[in-house]
Amino acid sequence: MQAIVTKYLPATNHTGPRIKAIAESGSVTVPFSYEGSTSDAHRAGALALIKKMGWENCGDIIGGGLPNNGDYVFVFNNSAAY
């Protein structure tokens, strides 16, 4: 099983703010969504990585914030992911 870490990337001169989702197997970067809460935006990033990796059938995810610069971590919450 792999954990997914999401990180907020601020806007630059050429791109808007983004969320980068990273796991041992790969990563994906998605635009930051202002709809909903910040945790919703991080969850959307994690779900984008799940879709990219083909992990949709691994079950539900749970997540929460980390005590650093606003990163989040997500894991599958059932045995189907093992």
DSSP file (Angstrom, degrees, kcal/mol; ACC not computed):
  #  RESIDUE AA STRUCTURE BP1 BP2  ACC     N-H-->O    O-->H-N    N-H-->O    O-->H-N    TCO  KAPPA ALPHA  PHI   PSI    X-CA   Y-CA   Z-CA
    1    1 A M              0   0    0      0, 0.0     2,-0.4     0, 0.0    81,-0.1   0.000 360.0 360.0 360.0 145.2    0.0    0.0    0.0
    2    2 A Q        -     0   0    0     79,-0.1    74,-0.3    21,-0.0     2,-0.3  -0.943 360.0-134.8-121.8 142.1    1.2    3.5   -0.8
    3    3 A A        -     0   0    0     -2,-0.4     2,-0.5    72,-0.1    21,-0.4  -0.651  17.4-138.4 -86.8 150.9    0.3    6.8    0.9
    4    4 A I  E     -A   74   0A   0     70,-2.7    70,-2.7    -2,-0.3     2,-0.5  -0.961  14.6-163.4-111.9 124.4   -0.5    9.8   -1.2
    5    5 A V  E     -AB  73  22A   0     17,-2.8    17,-3.0    -2,-0.5     2,-0.4  -0.912   4.8-159.9-106.5 132.8    1.0   13.1   -0.1
    6    6 A T  E     -AB  72  21A   0     66,-2.5    66,-2.0    -2,-0.5     2,-0.4  -0.915   6.6-170.5-115.3 143.3   -0.5   16.3   -1.6
    7    7 A K  E     - B   0  20A   0     13,-2.3    13,-2.8    -2,-0.4     2,-0.4  -0.990  22.2-125.5-134.4 137.0    1.3   19.7   -1.6
    8    8 A Y  E     - B   0  19A   0     -2,-0.4    11,-0.2    61,-0.2    63,-0.0  -0.687  21.7-162.0 -80.1 130.3    0.0   23.2   -2.5
    9    9 A L  E     - B   0  18A   0      9,-3.2     9,-2.7    -2,-0.4    23,-0.1  -0.971  17.5-132.8-113.7 119.5    2.1   24.9   -5.2
   10   10 A P        -     0   0    0      0, 0.0     5,-0.1     0, 0.0     9,-0.0  -0.158  32.5 -83.4 -69.0 164.6    1.6   28.6   -5.4
   11   11 A A        -     0   0    0      6,-0.1     5,-0.2     1,-0.1     2,-0.2  -0.296  43.9-165.1 -64.5 149.1    1.0   30.6   -8.6
   12   12 A T        -     0   0    0      3,-2.8    -1,-0.1    -3,-0.1    -3,-0.0  -0.568  43.4 -85.4-118.7-172.7    3.9   31.6  -10.7
   13   13 A N  S    S+     0   0    0     -2,-0.2     3,-0.1     1,-0.2    -2,-0.1   0.714 128.7  30.4 -66.9 -19.2    4.2   34.1  -13.6
   14   14 A H  S    S+     0   0    0      1,-0.2     2,-0.3     2,-0.1    -1,-0.2   0.607 120.0  40.2-118.7 -16.9    3.0   31.4  -16.0
   15   15 A T  S    S-     0   0    0     -5,-0.1    -3,-2.8     3,-0.0    -1,-0.2  -0.966  71.1-123.2-136.0 152.3    0.7   29.0  -14.1
   16   16 A G        -     0   0    0     -2,-0.3    -4,-0.1    -5,-0.2    -2,-0.1  -0.168  56.0 -61.0 -78.6-179.5   -2.0   29.4  -11.5
   17   17 A P        -     0   0    0      0, 0.0    15,-2.6     0, 0.0     2,-0.3  -0.333  62.8-173.4 -65.0 148.3   -1.9   27.6   -8.1
   18   18 A R  E     -BC   9  31A   0     -9,-2.7    -9,-3.2    13,-0.3     2,-0.4  -0.879  25.9-131.3-138.4 166.1   -1.8   23.9   -8.2
   19   19 A I  E     -BC   8  30A   0     11,-2.9    11,-2.7    -2,-0.3     2,-0.5  -0.995  20.3-157.9-118.6 128.1   -2.0   20.7   -6.1
   20   20 A K  E     -BC   7  29A   0    -13,-2.8   -13,-2.3    -2,-0.4     2,-0.5  -0.937   3.2-160.5-107.9 125.3    0.6   18.1   -6.6
   21   21 A A  E     -BC   6  28A   0      7,-3.0     7,-2.0    -2,-0.5     2,-0.4  -0.913  13.0-173.1-105.8 129.8   -0.2   14.6   -5.5
   22   22 A I  E     +BC   5  27A   0    -17,-3.0   -17,-2.8    -2,-0.5     2,-0.3  -0.977  13.2 161.5-130.0 134.1    2.8   12.2   -5.0
   23   23 A A  E >   - C   0  26A   0      3,-2.8     3,-0.8    -2,-0.4   -19,-0.1  -0.865  55.4 -95.5-135.5 173.5    3.1    8.5   -4.2
   24   24 A E  T 3  S+     0   0    0    -21,-0.4     3,-0.1    -2,-0.3   -20,-0.1   0.840 123.7  49.7 -59.6 -32.2    5.9    6.1   -4.6
   25   25 A S  T 3  S-     0   0    0      1,-0.2     2,-0.3    -3,-0.0    -1,-0.2   0.638 124.4 -53.6 -84.7 -15.4    4.5    5.0   -8.0
   26   26 A G  E <   -C   23   0A   0     -3,-0.8    -3,-2.8     2,-0.0     2,-0.3  -0.992  48.2-113.1 166.6-172.2    4.1    8.4   -9.5
   27   27 A S  E     -C   22   0A   0     -2,-0.3     2,-0.3    -5,-0.2    -5,-0.2  -0.958  11.4-164.1-150.2 165.8    2.6   11.9   -9.3
   28   28 A V  E     -C   21   0A   0     -7,-2.0    -7,-3.0    -2,-0.3     2,-0.4  -0.981  10.6-147.7-151.0 148.8    0.1   14.2  -10.9
   29   29 A T  E     +C   20   0A   0     -2,-0.3    -9,-0.2    -9,-0.2    -2,-0.0  -0.986  19.2 179.3-122.6 130.5   -0.4   18.0  -10.7
   30   30 A V  E     -C   19   0A   0    -11,-2.7   -11,-2.9    -2,-0.4    15,-0.1  -0.909  36.5 -92.1-127.2 153.8   -3.9   19.5  -11.0
   31   31 A P  E     -C   18   0A   0      0, 0.0     2,-0.3     0, 0.0   -13,-0.3  -0.349  47.5-105.8 -61.5 144.5   -5.2   23.1  -10.8
   32   32 A F        -     0   0    0    -15,-2.6     2,-0.5   -23,-0.1     6,-0.0  -0.583  33.8-142.4 -71.6 129.2   -6.2   24.3   -7.4
   33   33 A S        -     0   0    0     -2,-0.3     8,-0.2     1,-0.1    11,-0.1  -0.834  14.0-164.1 -97.9 128.4   -9.9   24.5   -7.1
   34   34 A Y        +     0   0    0     -2,-0.5     2,-0.5     7,-0.1    -1,-0.1   0.480  64.9 101.5 -86.4  -3.2  -11.4   27.4   -5.1
   35   35 A E  S    S-     0   0    0      2,-0.1     2,-0.1     3,-0.0    -2,-0.1  -0.708  89.3  -6.3 -80.4 127.5  -14.7   25.5   -4.9
   36   36 A G  S    S-     0   0    0     -2,-0.5     2,-0.1     4,-0.1     0, 0.0  -0.432 107.7 -35.3  85.2-163.6  -15.1   24.0   -1.5
   37   37 A S     >  -     0   0    0     -2,-0.1     4,-1.6     1,-0.1     5,-0.1  -0.341  56.0-104.1 -91.8 172.2  -12.5   23.9    1.2
   38   38 A T  H  > S+     0   0    0      1,-0.2     4,-2.0     2,-0.2     5,-0.2   0.894 123.4  54.5 -61.6 -40.6   -8.7   23.6    1.0
   39   39 A S  H  > S+     0   0    0      1,-0.2     4,-2.4     2,-0.2    -1,-0.2   0.850 104.3  55.6 -64.3 -32.5   -9.0   19.9    2.1
   40   40 A D  H  > S+     0   0    0      2,-0.2     4,-2.2     1,-0.2    -1,-0.2   0.894 106.3  50.7 -63.7 -39.4  -11.4   19.4   -0.8
   41   41 A A  H  X S+     0   0    0     -4,-1.6     4,-1.6     2,-0.2    -2,-0.2   0.899 111.5  47.2 -65.3 -40.6   -8.8   20.7   -3.2
   42   42 A H  H  X S+     0   0    0     -4,-2.0     4,-2.2     2,-0.2    -2,-0.2   0.898 110.5  52.2 -67.3 -40.0   -6.2   18.3   -1.7
   43   43 A R  H  X S+     0   0    0     -4,-2.4     4,-2.7     1,-0.2    -2,-0.2   0.895 106.1  54.6 -62.1 -39.8   -8.6   15.4   -1.9
   44   44 A A  H  X S+     0   0    0     -4,-2.2     4,-1.9     1,-0.2    -1,-0.2   0.886 107.4  50.7 -61.4 -38.3   -9.2   16.2   -5.6
   45   45 A G  H  X S+     0   0    0     -4,-1.6     4,-1.8     2,-0.2    -2,-0.2   0.922 110.7  48.1 -63.5 -44.1   -5.5   16.0   -6.2
   46   46 A A  H  X S+     0   0    0     -4,-2.2     4,-2.4     1,-0.2    -2,-0.2   0.909 111.3  50.7 -62.8 -42.3   -5.3   12.6   -4.5
   47   47 A L  H  X S+     0   0    0     -4,-2.7     4,-2.3     1,-0.2    -1,-0.2   0.851 106.6  55.0 -65.4 -33.9   -8.3   11.4   -6.5
   48   48 A A  H  X S+     0   0    0     -4,-1.9     4,-2.4     2,-0.2    -1,-0.2   0.900 109.8  46.5 -64.9 -39.8   -6.6   12.5   -9.7
   49   49 A L  H  X S+     0   0    0     -4,-1.8     4,-2.5     2,-0.2    -2,-0.2   0.906 109.9  53.7 -68.5 -40.4   -3.6   10.4   -8.9
   50   50 A I  H  X>S+     0   0    0     -4,-2.4     5,-2.6     1,-0.2     4,-0.7   0.918 111.3  46.4 -58.1 -43.9   -5.8    7.4   -7.9
   51   51 A K  H ><5S+     0   0    0     -4,-2.3     3,-0.8     1,-0.2    -2,-0.2   0.929 111.8  50.7 -64.4 -45.4   -7.4    7.7  -11.4
   52   52 A K  H 3<5S+     0   0    0     -4,-2.4    -2,-0.2     1,-0.2    -1,-0.2   0.882 113.8  44.7 -59.9 -39.4   -4.1    8.0  -13.2
   53   53 A M  H 3<5S-     0   0    0     -4,-2.5    -1,-0.2    -5,-0.1    -2,-0.2   0.541 112.0-117.8 -85.1  -6.8   -2.7    5.0  -11.4
   54   54 A G  T <<5S+     0   0    0     -3,-0.8     3,-0.4    -4,-0.7    -3,-0.2   0.813  71.8 134.0  75.4  30.3   -5.8    2.9  -11.9
   55   55 A W    > < +     0   0    0     -5,-2.6     3,-2.0    -6,-0.2    -4,-0.2   0.145  24.0 117.0 -97.6  18.3   -6.5    2.5   -8.2
   56   56 A E  G >  S+     0   0    0     -6,-0.3     3,-0.6     1,-0.3    -1,-0.2   0.782  74.4  53.1 -59.9 -27.5  -10.2    3.2   -8.4
   57   57 A N  G 3  S+     0   0    0     -3,-0.4    -1,-0.3     1,-0.2     3,-0.1   0.272  83.1  90.4 -92.2  12.1  -11.1   -0.2   -7.1
   58   58 A C  G <  S-     0   0    0     -3,-2.0    20,-0.3     1,-0.3    -1,-0.2   0.512  93.9-113.4 -86.5  -4.3   -8.9   -0.1   -4.0
   59   59 A G    <   -     0   0    0     -3,-0.6    -1,-0.3    -4,-0.2     2,-0.1  -0.589  50.9 -25.4 108.4-169.7  -11.7    1.4   -1.8
   60   60 A D        -     0   0    0     -2,-0.2    17,-2.2    -3,-0.1     2,-0.4  -0.383  55.5-136.6 -80.1 157.3  -12.3    4.7   -0.1
   61   61 A I  E     -D   76   0A   0     15,-0.2     2,-0.3    16,-0.1    15,-0.2  -0.876  12.2-165.8-114.0 150.6   -9.6    7.1    1.0
   62   62 A I  E     +D   75   0A   0     13,-2.7    13,-2.5    -2,-0.4     2,-0.3  -0.947  18.3 167.4-125.8 152.9   -9.2    9.0    4.3
   63   63 A G  E     -D   74   0A   0     -2,-0.3     2,-0.3    11,-0.2    11,-0.2  -0.959  14.5-178.2-157.0 172.6   -6.8   11.8    4.8
   64   64 A G  E     -D   73   0A   0      9,-1.9     9,-2.3    -2,-0.3     2,-0.1  -0.981  36.5 -75.8-168.3 169.4   -5.7   14.7    6.9
   65   65 A G  E     -D   72   0A   0     -2,-0.3     7,-0.3     7,-0.2     6,-0.1  -0.395  36.4-135.8 -76.6 150.4   -3.3   17.6    7.2
   66   66 A L        -     0   0    0      5,-3.1     2,-0.6    -2,-0.1     4,-0.5  -0.720  25.7-111.2-101.2 156.1    0.3   17.2    8.1
   67   67 A P  S    S+     0   0    0      0, 0.0     2,-0.1     0, 0.0     5,-0.1   0.004  93.1  73.2 -82.1  34.2    2.1   19.5   10.7
   68   68 A N  S    S-     0   0    0     -2,-0.6     2,-1.6     3,-0.2    -3,-0.0  -0.103 110.5 -29.8-118.0-139.4    4.3   21.2    8.1
   69   69 A N  S    S-     0   0    0      1,-0.2   -61,-0.2    -2,-0.1     0, 0.0  -0.070 105.9 -70.4 -77.0  38.4    3.5   23.7    5.3
   70   70 A G  S    S+     0   0    0     -2,-1.6    -1,-0.2    -4,-0.5     2,-0.1   0.654  83.7 152.7  87.9  15.0   -0.1   22.6    4.7
   71   71 A D        -     0   0    0     -5,-0.1    -5,-3.1   -64,-0.1     2,-0.3  -0.375  28.4-151.5 -72.5 158.6    0.6   19.3    3.1
   72   72 A Y  E     -AD   6  65A   0    -66,-2.0   -66,-2.5    -7,-0.3     2,-0.4  -0.872   2.9-150.0-125.0 160.3   -2.0   16.5    3.4
   73   73 A V  E     -AD   5  64A   0     -9,-2.3    -9,-1.9    -2,-0.3     2,-0.4  -0.994   9.7-167.4-132.0 142.9   -1.7   12.7    3.3
   74   74 A F  E     +AD   4  63A   0    -70,-2.7   -70,-2.7    -2,-0.4     2,-0.3  -0.979   7.5 175.2-130.4 141.2   -4.3   10.2    2.1
   75   75 A V  E     - D   0  62A   0    -13,-2.5   -13,-2.7    -2,-0.4     2,-0.3  -0.951  38.3-100.1-138.0 158.1   -4.5    6.4    2.5
   76   76 A F  E     - D   0  61A   0     -2,-0.3   -15,-0.2   -74,-0.3   -17,-0.1  -0.611  28.6-149.7 -76.3 141.0   -7.0    3.7    1.6
   77   77 A N        +     0   0    0    -17,-2.2     2,-0.3    -2,-0.3   -16,-0.1   0.121  66.4  58.6-105.6  22.0   -9.1    2.8    4.6
   78   78 A N  S >  S-     0   0    0    -18,-0.3     3,-1.4   -20,-0.3     4,-0.1  -0.944  86.5-106.0-143.8 169.3   -9.9   -0.9    3.9
   79   79 A S  G >  S+     0   0    0     -2,-0.3     3,-1.6     1,-0.3   -20,-0.1   0.616 102.9  82.4 -71.8 -12.5   -8.1   -4.1    3.3
   80   80 A A  G 3  S+     0   0    0      1,-0.3    -1,-0.3     2,-0.1   -21,-0.1   0.728  85.6  60.9 -63.6 -20.0   -8.9   -4.1   -0.4
   81   81 A A  G <         0   0    0     -3,-1.4    -1,-0.3     1,-0.2    -2,-0.2   0.563 360.0 360.0 -84.9  -8.4   -5.9   -1.8   -0.9
   82   82 A Y    <         0   0    0     -3,-1.6    -1,-0.2    -4,-0.1    -2,-0.1   0.473 360.0 360.0 -81.2 360.0   -3.3   -4.3    0.5
